[in-house]
Amino acid sequence: MKVITIIHDSIVDGPGLRSTVFFAGCPHHCFGCHNPKSWDENIGTSRSVDDIYEELMMNTLTNITFSGGEPLIQLDELIVLAKKLKQGGKNIWCYTGYTWENLVKLHGAKFMEFCSAIDILVDGPFILQKRDLALLFKGSSNQRLIDCQRSLLANQLVFYE
């Protein structure tokens, strides 16, 4: 997987202490993006799923956030990583510039498999005109915090509160 960096003990990428994996590559190029260097899929380091997993599991105090760039451009490996982390007892959040609906159309069952291994999906592109610093865990008001487990059970979107 192409990883720019892993930041441990983040307090802004979900509730509590989190280890945040910043993945390389992003097709969205949102105007006002807080991390435009992440757009280039050639930056960062190639790391195996097992290597990333081992680093994340070493920090027993943190849960996990996938960020970027766009994590879901590496969906196949991300599914494997998320499943291993979930089996290890981690709470997992993922930020994506895609919407849930677009991901269902693009990836179908594979996206649902990923959602079954994570807790919260923060979806939608960052839109500078909708930026609101008072929002919790998202940058613009169009983005949604989707409770994946409850959404899968209800067969409809259920939002995190």
VMD Tcl script that draws the C-alpha trace (Angstrom):
set ca {
  {0.00 0.00 0.00}
  {1.19 3.55 -0.64}
  {1.39 5.37 2.69}
  {2.55 8.96 3.20}
  {2.78 8.69 6.97}
  {1.14 7.33 10.10}
  {0.45 9.81 12.89}
  {-0.12 8.35 16.36}
  {-2.16 9.98 19.13}
  {-4.29 12.21 16.88}
  {-7.30 13.83 18.55}
  {-8.90 15.37 15.45}
  {-9.59 12.35 13.20}
  {-12.39 10.81 15.23}
  {-13.20 10.40 18.92}
  {-10.46 9.67 21.43}
  {-6.83 8.97 20.62}
  {-6.33 7.65 17.11}
  {-3.55 6.44 14.85}
  {-4.20 8.02 11.46}
  {-2.90 6.45 8.27}
  {-2.46 8.98 5.45}
  {-2.62 7.14 2.13}
  {-1.08 8.48 -1.09}
  {-3.12 9.42 -4.13}
  {-6.36 11.31 -4.54}
  {-8.46 11.87 -7.68}
  {-10.74 14.50 -6.08}
  {-8.36 17.50 -5.85}
  {-10.76 19.43 -3.62}
  {-10.17 23.18 -3.68}
  {-8.89 24.17 -0.24}
  {-7.77 20.63 0.63}
  {-5.77 20.52 3.89}
  {-3.36 17.95 2.40}
  {-2.82 18.62 -1.34}
  {0.56 16.88 -1.35}
  {-1.39 13.66 -0.82}
  {-2.89 13.88 -4.31}
  {0.25 12.37 -5.87}
  {-0.01 8.58 -5.75}
  {3.76 8.30 -6.27}
  {4.74 9.91 -2.97}
  {5.09 8.03 0.25}
  {6.35 4.55 0.88}
  {5.11 1.19 -0.30}
  {4.24 -0.86 2.78}
  {2.65 -4.25 3.20}
  {-0.66 -4.75 4.94}
  {1.14 -6.75 7.63}
  {3.71 -4.01 8.23}
  {1.01 -1.34 8.64}
  {-1.05 -3.65 10.83}
  {1.87 -4.38 13.14}
  {2.66 -0.67 13.59}
  {-0.97 0.19 14.31}
  {-1.42 -2.66 16.79}
  {1.71 -1.66 18.73}
  {-0.13 1.38 20.03}
  {-2.70 -0.19 22.36}
  {-4.19 3.15 23.40}
  {-5.35 4.31 19.98}
  {-8.08 3.43 17.54}
  {-7.62 3.83 13.78}
  {-8.47 6.39 11.11}
  {-7.84 5.97 7.38}
  {-7.27 9.31 5.64}
  {-5.39 10.63 2.67}
  {-5.33 11.26 -0.05}
  {-8.14 8.89 -0.88}
  {-7.87 5.59 0.99}
  {-10.44 3.81 -1.16}
  {-8.28 3.89 -4.30}
  {-6.46 1.02 -2.56}
  {-9.68 -0.79 -1.67}
  {-8.56 -4.41 -2.06}
  {-5.69 -4.08 0.39}
  {-7.69 -1.73 2.61}
  {-10.33 -4.44 3.10}
  {-7.66 -6.88 4.29}
  {-6.13 -4.29 6.64}
  {-9.50 -3.21 8.07}
  {-10.57 -6.80 8.75}
  {-7.34 -7.57 10.58}
  {-7.58 -4.38 12.66}
  {-11.23 -5.05 13.50}
  {-10.33 -8.60 14.61}
  {-7.66 -6.94 16.79}
  {-10.38 -4.92 18.53}
  {-9.82 -1.54 16.89}
  {-12.52 1.05 16.20}
  {-12.01 2.21 12.59}
  {-13.00 5.43 10.86}
  {-12.39 6.19 7.18}
  {-12.46 9.53 5.36}
  {-13.35 9.50 1.67}
  {-14.11 12.16 -0.93}
  {-16.60 9.81 -2.56}
  {-20.19 9.54 -1.36}
  {-21.59 6.27 -0.06}
  {-23.93 6.12 -3.05}
  {-21.06 6.54 -5.55}
  {-19.01 3.88 -3.79}
  {-21.92 1.43 -4.00}
  {-22.11 2.09 -7.77}
  {-18.32 1.87 -8.26}
  {-17.54 -1.13 -6.07}
  {-20.81 -2.82 -5.05}
  {-20.26 -5.86 -2.81}
  {-16.58 -5.06 -2.34}
  {-17.49 -1.69 -0.77}
  {-20.06 -3.40 1.47}
  {-17.36 -5.87 2.56}
  {-15.16 -2.91 3.53}
  {-18.02 -1.25 5.43}
  {-18.60 -4.46 7.38}
  {-15.07 -4.06 8.81}
  {-15.23 -0.38 9.78}
  {-17.29 1.69 12.18}
  {-17.68 5.16 10.64}
  {-17.34 6.41 7.07}
  {-16.96 10.17 6.67}
  {-18.06 10.65 3.08}
  {-18.18 13.44 0.52}
  {-15.69 15.87 -0.93}
  {-14.42 18.85 1.03}
  {-16.19 21.96 -0.29}
  {-14.49 25.17 0.78}
  {-17.71 27.23 0.51}
  {-19.33 24.83 3.02}
  {-16.40 24.83 5.44}
  {-17.43 25.18 9.07}
  {-14.87 25.06 11.86}
  {-17.60 24.21 14.37}
  {-18.33 20.86 12.74}
  {-17.20 17.78 14.61}
  {-14.84 15.46 12.70}
  {-15.56 16.87 9.25}
  {-14.44 19.88 7.26}
  {-17.54 20.95 5.35}
  {-21.28 20.69 5.98}
  {-21.95 18.44 2.97}
  {-19.87 15.64 4.48}
  {-21.67 12.90 6.42}
  {-20.61 10.69 9.31}
  {-22.16 7.33 8.49}
  {-22.44 4.58 11.09}
  {-21.53 1.63 8.88}
  {-22.58 -1.19 11.20}
  {-26.01 0.29 11.91}
  {-26.47 1.21 8.24}
  {-25.75 -2.35 7.11}
  {-28.18 -3.76 9.69}
  {-30.95 -1.28 8.76}
  {-30.26 -1.54 5.01}
  {-30.34 2.27 4.89}
  {-27.98 5.06 5.91}
  {-27.78 5.71 9.63}
  {-25.74 8.72 10.70}
  {-23.29 8.90 13.62}
  {-24.34 11.24 16.39}
}
mol new
graphics top color blue
foreach p $ca { graphics top sphere $p radius 0.5 }
foreach p [lrange $ca 0 end-1] q [lrange $ca 1 end] { graphics top cylinder $p $q radius 0.2 }
display resetview
